[in-house]
């Protein structure tokens, strides 16, 4: 039975919040170090070492190499209770950093362009401060540092397969948002991000001279018909009350103006929320490609990858978090989390455990903070790191203080 009074809880929260503020400069320095030393998905070995060293210095038990470069920090309170998991991702993107700042990436062609450096620094800061208040905890905190969020099938999947969620009761994740003003926190229940799938279509035709198309099987013409037909899956083969997106991002074929090539390659993505729609879109892609290529006496091969599932925020936990954030920040600071066709592999965690995923505003009046995620000049107001920490601490206090 929990015996801590409301006054004791508030007193502890005030002390913790003060400690977080005092440590902000250090947390920012960690973020900037990580920004200068980014590593791509599944290659984050040095980043993992940095995280491990910090957690060990805080006196937190650490498990490493979970699902690749993943880490789990465990902080056990002096009394039994629930186990709350907090997650941060730490991989970078294959983007060249075009910012002119002192902490610019030192790795050409690799950049933290989505805020994962900030997520990691903020969770480290949360762990550092909460480790100093271990005696207040009635339960356990699992700090999950996840690699490879940016590259399907995603690091979350592999960490779960290696039992990173064993014993966890609830899980929560935060993401910086350059489209949301500093001081705002976006929360919402239900499906909030889409499932993301990837497909590659290889068309095998018959090459020949551009002046004699009748002697060839033109993969470019076939591919063009396929592109056009695939765009009709959503408008004519999907329930209009259910969302789906089919986008072709690659069409590669040929290298001479007067030569019909042998092959063409198409790549695209599918975004859905409903699992039945997800399967139907895949089936339609196969059916269309088979029909068109057969009609032109060509052959084909499809490589279809089911990526992250749709992200679903659980109702009860989302309502709890919304109320907590209204207390921690104020009611007007908490806004609705907009539904997006973007994807996030935190969805795997939410398939296994109840919890919620929220976004923390990181935009200020400086245009440098207005660039979208995955842009080569992406940056954010680093005061948002403190807001992530406060959000995590407020959640922990609700369940474990």
C-alpha positions as CSV (number, residue, x, y, z in Angstrom):
1,X,0.0,0.0,0.0
2,X,1.3,3.5,-0.9
3,X,1.7,5.7,2.1
4,X,3.1,8.9,0.7
5,X,0.9,11.9,1.4
6,X,-0.1,14.5,-1.3
7,X,1.9,17.1,0.6
8,X,4.9,14.8,0.5
9,X,4.4,14.1,-3.2
10,X,4.2,17.8,-4.0
11,X,7.2,18.6,-1.9
12,X,9.2,15.9,-3.7
13,X,8.0,17.1,-7.1
14,X,9.1,20.6,-6.3
15,X,12.5,19.4,-5.3
16,X,12.8,17.3,-8.4
17,X,11.7,20.1,-10.7
18,X,14.3,22.4,-9.2
19,X,16.9,19.8,-9.7
20,X,15.9,19.4,-13.3
21,X,16.2,23.1,-13.9
22,X,19.6,23.2,-12.3
23,X,20.8,20.4,-14.5
24,X,19.5,21.8,-17.8
25,X,22.8,23.2,-19.0
26,X,24.4,19.8,-18.6
27,X,21.5,18.1,-20.4
28,X,21.9,20.5,-23.3
29,X,25.6,19.8,-23.4
30,X,24.8,16.1,-23.8
31,X,22.4,16.8,-26.6
32,X,25.0,18.9,-28.4
33,X,27.6,16.2,-28.0
34,X,25.2,13.6,-29.5
35,X,24.3,16.1,-32.3
36,X,28.0,16.4,-33.2
37,X,28.5,12.6,-33.2
38,X,25.4,11.1,-34.9
39,X,25.2,7.4,-35.9
40,X,22.9,5.7,-38.4
41,X,20.3,3.1,-37.5
42,X,21.8,-0.2,-36.4
43,X,25.2,1.4,-36.3
44,X,24.9,3.4,-33.0
45,X,27.6,1.6,-31.0
46,X,29.4,4.8,-29.8
47,X,26.2,6.4,-28.8
48,X,25.2,3.3,-26.8
49,X,28.6,3.5,-25.0
50,X,27.9,7.2,-24.2
51,X,24.5,6.4,-22.8
52,X,25.8,3.4,-20.7
53,X,28.6,5.6,-19.2
54,X,26.1,8.2,-18.1
55,X,23.6,5.7,-16.6
56,X,26.4,3.9,-14.7
57,X,27.6,7.3,-13.3
58,X,24.1,7.9,-12.0
59,X,24.2,4.6,-10.1
60,X,21.6,3.0,-12.3
61,X,21.7,-0.7,-13.3
62,X,22.2,-1.1,-17.0
63,X,21.6,-3.9,-19.5
64,X,23.2,-3.5,-22.9
65,X,23.0,-4.9,-26.4
66,X,19.3,-5.5,-26.3
67,X,17.9,-5.9,-29.8
68,X,21.2,-4.6,-31.2
69,X,22.5,-1.4,-29.6
70,X,19.6,-1.0,-27.2
71,X,20.0,-0.3,-23.5
72,X,17.8,-0.6,-20.4
73,X,18.4,1.4,-17.3
74,X,16.7,0.1,-14.2
75,X,16.0,2.3,-11.1
76,X,14.4,0.3,-8.3
77,X,12.7,2.2,-5.5
78,X,12.9,1.3,-1.8
79,X,9.4,0.0,-1.8
80,X,7.5,-2.4,-4.2
81,X,5.1,-1.0,-6.7
82,X,4.4,-0.6,-10.4
83,X,7.0,-0.7,-13.1
84,X,6.9,2.3,-15.5
85,X,8.9,2.4,-18.7
86,X,10.1,5.6,-20.4
87,X,11.6,5.4,-23.9
88,X,13.9,7.5,-26.0
89,X,15.3,6.7,-29.4
90,X,18.9,7.6,-30.4
91,X,19.6,6.9,-34.1
92,X,20.3,9.6,-36.7
93,X,19.5,10.0,-40.4
94,X,21.5,9.9,-43.7
95,X,21.2,13.7,-44.1
96,X,24.0,16.2,-44.4
97,X,23.8,18.9,-41.6
98,X,23.5,22.3,-43.2
99,X,23.2,24.3,-40.0
100,X,25.9,26.7,-39.1
101,X,26.1,26.2,-35.3
102,X,28.9,25.2,-33.0
103,X,27.4,21.8,-32.4
104,X,27.0,21.0,-36.2
105,X,27.4,17.3,-37.1
106,X,31.0,16.2,-37.5
107,X,30.0,13.2,-39.6
108,X,29.4,14.2,-43.2
109,X,26.1,12.9,-44.5
110,X,24.8,11.9,-41.1
111,X,22.7,14.1,-38.9
112,X,20.2,14.1,-36.0
113,X,17.4,15.7,-38.1
114,X,14.5,14.4,-36.0
115,X,15.3,15.3,-32.4
116,X,16.5,11.9,-31.2
117,X,19.6,13.5,-29.7
118,X,17.2,15.6,-27.6
119,X,15.1,12.6,-26.6
120,X,18.1,10.8,-25.4
121,X,19.6,13.7,-23.5
122,X,16.2,14.4,-21.8
123,X,15.7,10.8,-20.7
124,X,19.3,10.8,-19.4
125,X,18.5,14.0,-17.5
126,X,15.3,12.4,-16.1
127,X,17.3,9.3,-15.0
128,X,20.0,11.4,-13.4
129,X,17.6,13.4,-11.3
130,X,15.3,10.6,-10.3
131,X,18.2,8.5,-9.2
132,X,18.8,11.1,-6.5
133,X,15.2,10.6,-5.2
134,X,15.3,6.8,-5.2
135,X,14.0,6.7,-1.6
136,X,10.7,8.3,-2.8
137,X,9.9,5.6,-5.4
138,X,7.4,2.9,-4.7
139,X,8.2,0.8,-7.7
140,X,10.6,0.7,-10.5
141,X,11.5,2.8,-13.5
142,X,12.8,1.3,-16.8
143,X,14.6,3.8,-18.9
144,X,14.5,2.3,-22.5
145,X,17.1,3.7,-24.9
146,X,16.1,2.4,-28.3
147,X,18.2,2.2,-31.5
148,X,17.0,2.2,-35.1
149,X,13.7,4.0,-34.9
150,X,14.2,5.4,-38.4
151,X,14.8,2.2,-40.3
152,X,12.1,-0.6,-40.6
153,X,11.6,-3.1,-39.2
154,X,12.7,-0.8,-36.3
155,X,14.7,-1.2,-33.1
156,X,11.6,-1.4,-30.9
157,X,10.6,-4.7,-32.5
158,X,14.0,-6.3,-31.8
159,X,14.1,-5.0,-28.2
160,X,10.7,-6.4,-27.5
161,X,11.7,-9.8,-28.9
162,X,14.5,-9.8,-26.3
163,X,12.0,-9.2,-23.5
164,X,12.8,-5.5,-22.8
165,X,9.2,-5.1,-21.6
166,X,9.2,-8.0,-19.1
167,X,7.6,-6.8,-15.9
168,X,6.5,-3.4,-17.3
169,X,3.0,-2.2,-16.4
170,X,2.9,1.0,-18.4
171,X,5.0,2.7,-21.1
172,X,5.3,6.3,-22.2
173,X,7.2,8.0,-25.0
174,X,7.8,11.6,-26.0
175,X,8.9,13.3,-29.2
176,X,10.1,16.8,-29.8
177,X,7.9,18.7,-32.4
178,X,9.3,21.6,-34.4
179,X,5.7,22.3,-35.7
180,X,4.4,23.0,-32.1
181,X,5.3,26.1,-30.1
182,X,7.5,25.8,-27.1
183,X,5.5,25.3,-24.0
184,X,2.7,23.3,-25.7
185,X,2.3,19.5,-25.2
186,X,0.2,17.5,-27.6
187,X,-1.8,14.6,-26.2
188,X,-4.5,12.4,-27.8
189,X,-6.0,8.9,-27.6
190,X,-6.6,6.4,-30.3
191,X,-4.8,5.9,-33.6
192,X,-2.4,8.8,-34.0
193,X,0.2,7.6,-36.5
194,X,-0.1,5.2,-39.4
195,X,1.3,1.8,-40.2
196,X,4.1,2.1,-42.7
197,X,4.9,-0.5,-45.3
198,X,7.4,-0.5,-48.2
199,X,7.3,-2.2,-51.5
200,X,9.7,-2.7,-54.4
201,X,8.5,-3.8,-57.9
202,X,10.9,-5.2,-60.4
203,X,9.6,-5.4,-64.0
204,X,11.4,-7.7,-66.5
205,X,10.7,-6.7,-70.1
206,X,12.7,-7.1,-73.3
207,X,15.1,-4.4,-74.4
208,X,15.6,-3.2,-77.9
209,X,16.1,-0.3,-80.2
210,X,14.0,2.8,-79.6
211,X,13.0,2.9,-83.2
212,X,11.5,-0.7,-83.1
213,X,9.3,-0.8,-80.0
214,X,7.2,-3.6,-81.5
215,X,10.2,-5.9,-81.1
216,X,10.5,-5.1,-77.4
217,X,8.6,-5.4,-74.2
218,X,8.9,-1.9,-72.8
219,X,9.2,-1.9,-69.0
220,X,8.9,1.9,-68.8
221,X,5.5,1.9,-70.4
222,X,4.4,-1.1,-68.2
223,X,5.7,0.7,-65.2
224,X,3.9,3.9,-66.1
225,X,0.6,1.9,-66.3
226,X,1.3,0.4,-62.9
227,X,2.0,3.8,-61.3
228,X,-1.3,5.1,-62.7
229,X,-3.3,2.0,-61.6
230,X,-1.8,1.9,-58.1
231,X,-3.2,5.4,-57.5
232,X,-6.7,4.1,-57.9
233,X,-6.4,1.6,-55.0
234,X,-7.3,4.3,-52.5
235,X,-10.0,6.0,-54.6
236,X,-11.7,2.9,-55.9
237,X,-10.7,-0.1,-53.8
238,X,-10.7,1.4,-50.3
239,X,-13.6,2.3,-48.1
240,X,-13.8,6.1,-48.3
241,X,-14.4,6.3,-44.6
242,X,-11.1,4.6,-43.9
243,X,-7.7,6.2,-44.6
244,X,-4.9,5.0,-46.8
245,X,-2.0,6.4,-48.8
246,X,-0.1,4.8,-51.7
247,X,2.9,6.7,-52.8
248,X,5.5,5.8,-55.4
249,X,8.9,7.5,-54.6
250,X,11.2,5.7,-57.1
251,X,10.9,4.9,-60.8
252,X,14.2,3.9,-62.3
253,X,14.8,2.5,-65.8
254,X,17.2,2.9,-68.7
255,X,20.2,5.1,-69.4
256,X,20.0,6.0,-73.1
257,X,17.5,8.1,-75.0
258,X,17.1,5.7,-77.9
259,X,17.2,2.4,-76.1
260,X,14.3,0.5,-74.6
261,X,15.7,-1.1,-71.4
262,X,15.2,-4.6,-70.1
263,X,14.0,-3.7,-66.6
264,X,12.3,-1.0,-64.5
265,X,12.3,-0.7,-60.7
266,X,9.6,1.0,-58.7
267,X,9.6,1.7,-54.9
268,X,6.8,3.0,-52.8
269,X,5.1,3.2,-49.4
270,X,1.7,2.4,-48.0
271,X,0.2,4.1,-45.0
272,X,-2.9,2.8,-43.2
273,X,-4.6,2.6,-39.8
274,X,-6.9,-0.4,-40.2
275,X,-5.3,-3.8,-40.5
276,X,-7.9,-5.0,-43.0
277,X,-7.3,-2.0,-45.2
278,X,-3.5,-2.7,-44.8
279,X,-3.9,-6.2,-46.1
280,X,-6.3,-5.2,-48.9
281,X,-3.9,-2.6,-50.2
282,X,-1.1,-5.2,-50.4
283,X,-3.4,-7.6,-52.2
284,X,-4.4,-5.0,-54.7
285,X,-0.8,-4.1,-55.5
286,X,0.0,-7.7,-56.3
287,X,-3.2,-8.1,-58.4
288,X,-2.6,-4.9,-60.4
289,X,1.1,-5.7,-61.1
290,X,0.3,-9.2,-62.1
291,X,-2.5,-8.2,-64.4
292,X,-0.6,-5.4,-66.2
293,X,2.7,-7.3,-66.6
294,X,0.9,-10.4,-67.8
295,X,-1.0,-8.3,-70.4
296,X,2.3,-7.1,-71.8
297,X,4.0,-10.5,-71.6
298,X,6.5,-9.2,-69.1
299,X,7.4,-10.7,-65.7
300,X,7.7,-9.2,-62.3
301,X,8.9,-9.6,-58.7
302,X,7.6,-7.8,-55.7
303,X,9.4,-7.4,-52.4
304,X,6.8,-6.2,-49.8
305,X,7.9,-5.3,-46.3
306,X,5.4,-4.8,-43.5
307,X,6.9,-2.0,-41.4
308,X,5.7,-0.4,-38.2
309,X,2.1,-1.0,-37.1
310,X,-0.2,2.0,-36.5
311,X,0.4,3.8,-33.3
312,X,-2.6,3.5,-30.9
313,X,-2.6,5.6,-27.7
314,X,-4.6,3.8,-24.9
315,X,-7.6,5.7,-23.6
316,X,-7.2,5.4,-19.9
317,X,-3.4,6.2,-19.8
318,X,-3.9,9.1,-22.3
319,X,-6.6,10.6,-20.1
320,X,-4.3,10.2,-17.1
321,X,-1.4,11.9,-18.8
322,X,-3.6,14.7,-20.1
323,X,-4.7,15.5,-16.6
324,X,-1.2,15.3,-15.3
325,X,0.1,17.7,-17.9
326,X,-2.6,20.2,-17.3
327,X,-1.3,20.2,-13.7
328,X,2.4,20.3,-14.6
329,X,2.2,22.9,-17.4
330,X,-1.4,24.4,-17.2
331,X,-4.6,23.6,-19.0
332,X,-4.0,25.9,-22.0
333,X,-0.6,24.3,-22.7
334,X,-2.1,20.9,-23.4
335,X,-3.4,20.6,-27.0
336,X,-4.8,17.8,-29.1
337,X,-2.3,15.5,-30.8
338,X,-3.1,15.6,-34.5
339,X,-3.4,12.3,-36.3
340,X,-0.7,11.9,-38.9
341,X,0.2,9.5,-41.7
342,X,3.7,9.5,-40.4
343,X,5.0,6.5,-38.6
344,X,6.8,5.7,-35.3
345,X,7.9,2.3,-34.0
346,X,6.9,3.2,-30.5
347,X,3.7,1.6,-31.8
348,X,5.3,-1.8,-31.1
349,X,5.6,-1.0,-27.4
350,X,1.9,0.2,-27.3
351,X,0.8,-3.1,-28.8
352,X,2.4,-4.9,-25.9
353,X,1.7,-2.6,-22.9
354,X,-0.8,0.2,-22.1
355,X,0.5,3.7,-22.4
356,X,0.6,6.8,-24.5
357,X,2.9,8.7,-26.9
358,X,2.9,12.5,-26.8
359,X,4.7,15.4,-28.6
360,X,6.5,18.3,-26.9
361,X,6.6,21.7,-28.6
362,X,10.1,22.9,-29.5
363,X,9.5,25.9,-31.9
364,X,10.2,29.5,-30.9
365,X,10.2,32.8,-32.9
366,X,13.6,32.1,-34.4
367,X,13.2,30.7,-37.9
368,X,16.0,28.2,-37.2
369,X,13.5,26.2,-35.2
370,X,10.8,26.2,-37.9
371,X,12.3,23.6,-40.2
372,X,10.4,20.3,-40.5
373,X,11.8,17.1,-39.2
374,X,14.2,15.3,-41.6
375,X,15.3,18.7,-43.0
376,X,19.0,19.3,-43.3
377,X,18.6,22.5,-41.2
378,X,16.4,21.0,-38.5
379,X,16.9,22.3,-35.0
380,X,14.8,23.1,-31.9
381,X,14.6,25.2,-28.8
382,X,16.6,23.3,-26.3
383,X,14.4,24.5,-23.4
384,X,12.0,21.8,-24.7
385,X,14.3,19.2,-23.1
386,X,13.3,20.4,-19.7
387,X,9.6,20.1,-20.7
388,X,10.2,16.4,-21.7
389,X,11.9,15.8,-18.3
390,X,9.0,17.5,-16.4
391,X,6.5,15.5,-18.3
392,X,8.2,12.2,-17.6
393,X,8.7,13.1,-13.9
394,X,5.0,14.0,-13.6
395,X,4.0,10.6,-15.0
396,X,6.4,8.8,-12.7
397,X,5.1,10.7,-9.6
398,X,1.6,9.7,-10.4
399,X,2.3,6.0,-10.5
400,X,5.3,5.6,-8.1
401,X,5.3,8.4,-5.5
